């Protein structure tokens, strides 16, 4: 009987392009229901309105 799952010894790494990374960050911000400015205000206040907003904030790179 063959195994239902075989672990691969190959490691696959995806390196997103800058456009893909930007798109992923934009999607994450949109999913929170807040704008980046609103997330910044929540961070300054030290109170995030949702756990998702808090998690997303820590995934965002600092502004230049």
N, C-alpha and C positions, 0 to 999 in steps of 0.2 A: 504494500500500500504506500503510495507516494505521500510525502509530507505536504500538509496543506499550506505551510509557510516555510519558506527558505530564506534565511538571512543572507543578504549580499555582503560580500567582503569589500565592495566598492563604495566609497564615500562620494556623494554627489554634492557639490557646493554651487549654489546659485548666487551669482554676483549681479545684483540689479543695476541697471543703468541709472544715471542720475534722474532721468525722467520717470522711470519705474519707482524709484525710491520716493520721489516727490509725490507721485500719484498715490502711493500707499499711505504716506503721511496725511495727504489731503483727505483720503477716504476715512482714515482713523479719526481725524478731527470731525468730519461730517457725521460719523456714526455717534459721536458723543452728544450731538444736538446743540453744541456750543461753537462759537467762533474761536479762533486762536486768541483773540483779544479777551474774550470772556474767560478762557482758560487761564490766561495770564493774570487777570484780575482775581480769579479764585486762588491761584497760587500765591499772589501777593497777600491776600487775606488769610492764607493758611487754611482755607476751608473749601473743599471741593464739593460740589453739589451731588455728584455721583461717584461711585467707585471707578466707573469707566473713564470719567473725566480725569480722575487722579492718575490712573494707569497710563492714559494716553499722554498726559502732560510729561511724564518721565520718559516717554519715547521720543519726544520732540527735540530736535537739535536746537541749541540756542540761536537766537537771531544774530545776524552779523552786524 
